[in-house]
Amino acid sequence: MSRFWSNIVSELTPYVPGEQPKLPGLIKLNTNENPYGPSPQVLAAINAHAGDELRLYPDPSGSALKQTLADYHSLTPAQVFVGNGSDEVLALAFMALLKHEAPLLFPDISYSFYPVYCKLYGIDYRTVPLDDAMQIRAADYAGPCGAIIFPNPNAPTGIGLPLDGVEAMLRAHPDAVVVVDEAYVDFGADSAASLVDRYPNLLVVQTLSKSRSLAGLRVGFALGHPDLIEALERVKNSFNSYPLDRLALVGAAAAFDDEAYFQQTRQAVIASREQLTEELVSLGFAVLPSQANFIFARHLQHDAAQLAAGLRARSIIVRHFTAARINQYLRISIGTPAECAALVQALRALLQ
């Protein structure tokens, strides 16, 4: 421990992101990146603005992007917040909206950044177990709490909670914020964005990293009642006035302008997910029903860690978690059809 650290630093257990190795010929199925590149319109917009204007600060409020997102979701700009990836948006939400005397609730198997934020900001929390089918049950969140957050679809399971379940939480806790983290929603789940006008305690957080193929651009946003958005703005402007650069702002807006490309690529990922699920089942895997761009699977006769190591030896990387309830599962990102075929071929060889 460095003698120059603040006291809290030594107590932190930082979030560990998926590995980003730089190896030739690697099939990388561990961080849920989109296998298809961003829309050509995005690249054209970025190129058009990659000039002398970069010497100027970007719009600190991201007004044009907010308008684009508001129009897309049939909301107003006052109901939109934009930030440097959904992780930053979530971090600001933890500080602005989720720190209360009563504990914050989230699933016991969920995005592992949540307890990291709680430790960083001194937020009391309680985890709510998934049921035996690895699903979130709204009724389990009926008790007293300061706020609620959960991914939908959940990560790393990929299972979504229907909107009636989201509404049940919102109605059960009218005086508590419910944050729905929708990083993977575009691959098969129903977005709670349609509920924003009806529930002032709802905040929906999304990202352009997954379905919009822009993990490298770092853009996230939140949708909610103007009061919730103002809280995020107040914290953001006490921390970083310019979280999104000029290229990110125009690139993100262009991604929402190209609806045809978005629909084409997300449907391609969904089709590959369904085919890969069938092939893994035929190899003896139990696969959870996914509404994300990944699948969560375990083999009934083979150890997950050994399978992950065997795949790595064949230049294929998947994600293996060590938590007790899920240590026999592999999270496998959906790649191109060729990458998925190579994965199946490698697994078939390992299982034999």
N, C-alpha and C positions, 0 to 999 in steps of 0.2 A: 504493500500500500504506500503510495507516494505521500510524503509529508505535506505536500502542497494541495492535496485534494480537499474539496469541501466534504463535510461529514457524510452527506448522503451518498457520495460516489461509491464508497467502499461497500455500501449496503445494496447497491443495485445489481440485479442479474439481467443484463441487457438481452433484448430480443436477438435471436440468431437467425438471420435471413437465409434463404436457400442458397446453396453453394453456386458460385458463378465461375467455374473452372474455364480456363482458356486452353483447351486441348484440341488438336486437329481431329476431324472425323467423329466428334462427340455427338451423340444423340441426347439432347438435354431435355428431360421430361420431369424436372424437379421443382420448378418455380412458377408453373402455370402461366407462362408467357404464351401469347397467341402465336401459332405456327405461321400465320400469314402476316405479311407486312402491312403497314398503315395504308390508308386510302391514298391514291395518287393525288387527290385534291389536297390532302394534308401536306404532302411533300412539296407541291407547287406553292402552297401558301407560305410555308416556311422559307423556301428559296426566294420568294418574292420579297420577303421582309428581312432577309439576311444581308443587310447593306449598312449604309452610313447611319441609319436611324438607331442602330444598336448602341451608339454612344449616348443615347437618351434613356432615361428611366422609363419603364413600362407604366401603364395605367395602374395605379395602386389598387383600384377597386375592381379592375377587370370588367368594366361595364359592358363592353361589347360581348364578351363571352357569357356574362350573366344574362344578357338579353337573349342570346342564342339558346341557352339552357332553359330559360323561362318559357320561351316560345315552344321549345320541343316538348316540355312537360305541361303546357297549358297553365303556367303559373305567372307570377310577376317577378321582376328582378329583385324586389325586396324580400322574396322568399328563397333567394339563391345565394350561396356562399361558395367561393372558389379558393383552392389552396394547392400547395405543392405536393400533389399526390394525396390519396385518401388517408394515408398514415398521418400526414400533418393535420388534415381536417379532423381526424379522430382525436389526435393529441389535443387540439384546441377545444374540442367538445368535452373531453375529459376534464379539462381545466375550467371551462366556462359553464358547463351544464351538469356534470356528473358527480361533483364533490359535495356531499351532504352529510348530515349526521347519521342518517340511516344508511345501511350498506348498499352499494351498487350490486346488482345481480347480473350474472352472465353464465353461459353454460360451462360445465366442467371440462368438456371437450370442445374447444373453440379456438379462435385466433389467439395465439400465444402472446401477442403484443398487449392484450388487455391487462393482465396482471403486471406487466412492466410499467404501463402508464400509471396504474394504481400506486405502485411503489414510488414512482418518480414524483407524483403529485400528492402523496399521502392520503389516498382514498381508501376507505374501508370497503371491502367487497365480500361477497359470498357467491360461491359457484353453485349452480343448480344442475344436478346430474341429468344427462340425457337418459331416455328410457332404454329398455333392453334392445330396441330396434335402432338405437343411435339417433333418435329423433328428439327435437325440442317439443315439449308439451306446454302449451300456454297456461294450463291450469297449475302447473308447478311454480309459476311466477306470481301467484295470487297473493302471497303474503306481503307484509310491510317491507318497504324498500325506499331508498333515496332516488333510484333511477334504475333503468334496465338497458342493457346493450347486448345485441347478438347479431351474428352474421346470418344473412338469408339470401341464398342458401348458406348453410353452416359450413365452416371450414375447420377441419379437413374432411368432414364426412361427405359434403356435397348435397346433403338432403335439405330441401326447402320447407319452410313453414307456410301453409296456405294463408291467404290474406285474412280469413276469418279468425285465424289464430293470432295474427298481429293485432287485429281489431279488439280481440278479447283482452289482450294485454293493455291496450290503450284505454279501454273502458274501465278496466279494473284499477287503473292507476291514473286517474285524471289529473292528479297534482304532481305527477312524476314524469320526467322526460323518458321517452322510449326511443333509443337510437337503433335504427335498423341499418346494418352495415351490408350494403348490397354490391360488394365487389364483383360477384359472379352472377348477378341476377339475370343478365341478358342471355344466359345459356339455358333457360328453361323455367325459371321461377317467375312469380308475379311481383312486380315492383309495388312497394307501398307508396310510391310517389302519388298515386291516384287518391290517397287518403289524406294528403297534406292539408287540403282546404278544410277538412272536417275535424281534424284533431290538432289542437294547438300544442299538444305535448309530444308530437311526432317529429323526429329528425331523421331524414333518409340520407345516407352517405353513399356515394358511388365514385367510381374511378374510371379513367380512360385507359388504364394499364392492360386490361384483359380483353374485353370485347371490342375495343377500339384500336388495339394493337399499338398502344403508345406507352408501354412501360418505361421506355427510355426518355420520355418527355416530362413525366412527373406532373400529372394534372388530376386533381380530385375535386369533388364538389359536394355540397350539402343542400338539401331542400327542406324547408320547414317554415313555420310561422315567423313573420318578421321579428317578433320578440326573441326567438331563438337565434335567428341569423344575426341580430344586433349584438347578442352576447358573444358570438364567435368573432364578429368584426372588432369588438372592443378588445378582446384578448389578442387577436391577430395584430392589430395596430399598436399594441403595447409590446410586441415581440418582433415583427418584421413587416414593414409597410409594403414591401415589394416581393411577395412570395412566388409570383409567376412572371417569368421573363416574357419579352415581346414575342419570341418564337413560339413559346408554349401557348400563349393566348390566342394567336392566330391559327396555330395548328389544331388546337382543341376545337375551336369554332368550326374549322373546316371539316373535322371528323363528323360533326353532327349535321353538316350540310350534305354529306354523301350517304344518304340513307340506303341506297341500293347496294353499295359496297359493304356497309355494315351488315345488312341482312344476308348477303351472299356468304360472307366469311363466317358469321356466327352459325348459320345453317350448316356450313361445311364442318365446323367443329362439332356440332351436335350429331351429325351423321357419323363422323368418325368415332365419337364417344359411344354411340349405340353399337356400332360394329365391333369396337374393341371390347366392350362389355360382353357381347355374345362370345367372342373368341376366348376371353379369359375364363368365362364360365365353362366353356368346353374343355379347358385345361384343368379344371378342378378348383377354380377360385370362387370364393363367395364375394360378390361385388355389391356394395350398397347402391341404392338407386340414386344416381347423381343428376342434379340440375345445374352443374357447374362445368367448367372446362377441364375437369380432372375426374378421376375415379378413385375410390377408396376400396381397396381389395385385400383379402387375405386368402392364402392357400390353406386348405384344410389339412394338408399333410407335410408342408414344408415351412421352415422357419423364415420369417420375413427378413431378418437381418442377413441371413445367408443368401437369400434370393437377391437382395439389394447388392450385396458384395459380388455375387456372380454376374449380375448385370453390369456393374461397374467394370469388372474385368473384361467385359465385352464392349466397353465404351458407351454404355447406356446408363444414365443417371436418373434415378427416381428418388422420392423422399421417403425416408423411414423415420418414424417417431418412436420415442422410447417410453412415453407415458404408459402406465400400467394397462389401462383399458384398450389401448390401441397399438401396443407394441408388436402385434402380429399383422398389422396392416401396412400396405404400401400405398402412398398417394402418387398417382401416375398422371402427369399432365397429358392432355391430348395433343399429339403432334400431327404432322402431315400424315396422309395415308401411308406413305413409304416408311416414315418413322414408326408408326404404329405396327406395321407389318414386320419391321426389323425387331421390335420389342417382342412380338409374339413368337417369332422364330427363335430369339435368344431364350425366352422362357421355356419354350418347348424343349430346347436342348438341355437347359438346366434341370428340368423336371425329369428328364430321361436319365 
